[in-house]
């Protein structure tokens, strides 16, 4: 009798896994913002009929939208599609003129604010107290003025355009970031920043401007591969580190590639597999996948405290997110169908709070789509 019950449990579990494999929840597109492109709304350079320099992420807080215009050195804050605040770099303010509410319309209610720290704004993430963080690029010319480089800092503002703080590497404003790969805030409003510094991956957590947690690639590498028998001619590296929304755990993803033979001049590295592990705040480790073999299964953010996402591009219009439990079981598939021309869709992303968004540029408007 006991043996029969065990068999039934195994069959039921296998049936649930198969159901999850074929189950697909098609998310519905809801337009939550429509900002005109051009003088009355958002202004981006246009070449051959295509708008470009649109940042990958924008800030969305209820009916508020915060978007950057990198070339203009400007951040624009909208409420219900109406421009409320124009936050400008010093050079942008000089181009517009100073001492006026709006150089375009004397009766405008738009507030023009000059920020001394702002240079070239980019991607934006929101906090949980009507605030937002923006990646700020600071160009630096060489002495010979033949090359232009620069570095990054993160600026913290509220929705009124007030500067709340400047975040530099290690919590020191004078130390810039070299290359910021991703950032977002957790449930407590802490800012997590994934970045490269001298070709080493770092994941930092900041409370206001203070560094409170630092996790480096070496620690990630040890957590992923310390128990692995490393074979010769194989490359083992930490590929991603993402926090969970609670801020209590970190998802660690490692990648294994086979190095080309010394005699080969044209062959590149060959993907072998990925390993996924979860590290809690006490340093305990749990394995989700020890060998995920499909290179098209691209690691993405945790979906909630008990699930992770793997990004799967089906075709140029379809994106599927496979949802896995922390035990490695497929529980669901979430699919996004992006109708219209491919060039209209600029970016699709998910926040740590599991909200899916896309930017669509069409019919002279900058649309923000929420997927539900």
C-alpha positions, 0 to 999 in steps of 0.5 A: 500500500505504501509503495502504491502511494509513493508511485502515485505521488511520483506520477502526480509530481511528474504530471504537474511538471509537464503541465507547467512546461506547457502552461503559458500565461499571456500577459496583457499590454496596458498603456499607462503613459502616452507622452508626445515626442518633440517640443511638448513632451520628450525630445530625443535625436532622430536619424533616418526616421528612428529615435535613438538615445532612449534610456533602457529604464525609466521611473514609474511611481503611480501616476508619475513618470520620470525619463531622462534625455541624455543629449539634452542633459535633462530629466523630465518629471510628468504627472498624468502625462503632463510635464511638471518638472524639468531638471537640467544640467548647468549647460542645459539651463544656460541654453534655455536661459535662466530666471524664467519659469519657462522660456517657451511659455511664460504662463507655464506651470512647469518648474525649471530646476538646475542641478549642479551635479547633473551632466548626462542622465541615463537609466532611472530606478524608483525608490519607495518614498516618491524618489528616484535614482539616476545614472549620471555620466560625467564626461572627461576630456583628455589633456590633448582633447583627442579622446573623451572618456568619463565615469558614472555616479548615481544621483538621488532626487525626489519628485520635486527635483530636489537633490537628496544625495550623491552615491559613489562607489563604496559610498564615497561620492568622490569615487565614480563607478566605472561601468554600471550594469544594473540597479534597482531598489528592494522592499526597504528602499535600499539601492542595489548596484551591479557594476564592473570595476577593473573587470571585476563584478561587484554587487553593492547595496546602499542605504541613502548614500552609505554602503551597507553590503558589498559582494565581490566576484571572488566571493561569488566565484567561491560560492559557485565553484568551490565544490566543483572539480575544475577541468583544464581548458575550461573557464569558470566565472561568475556571470550575474549577481541579483538580489531578491526583493526582500533584500535577504538573499542573492541569486548567483549565476555562474557560467562554464565555457570551454576554451579554444584549443591553442592550435585554433585561431578562429574558434571561440569559447564554447558554452557548456552550462550555467549553475544557479545558487542562492546565498542567504544573509547568513552565507548559507547556499542552496543550489537551484541548477547545477547544470543548465545546458541551454545557452538561450536560457538567459538568467534574469531577476528573481520573480519573488522570494521563492521563484526566479525568472529565465528570459527566453526570446521566442522571436522578434515579437515574443518574450517568454519568462520561464518561472522556476521555484528555488528547487529548480521546478518549472512552475509557469511561463509568462509570455509578452507579445510585442505587436507592431514593428520591431523598431517601435519597441525599445526596451522591456524590463522587470523591476525587483518588485516584479512589475513588467514594463516596456517602452514603445515609440509609435505615432509620435508618442512615447508610450509606457506599457505595463504587462499584467 
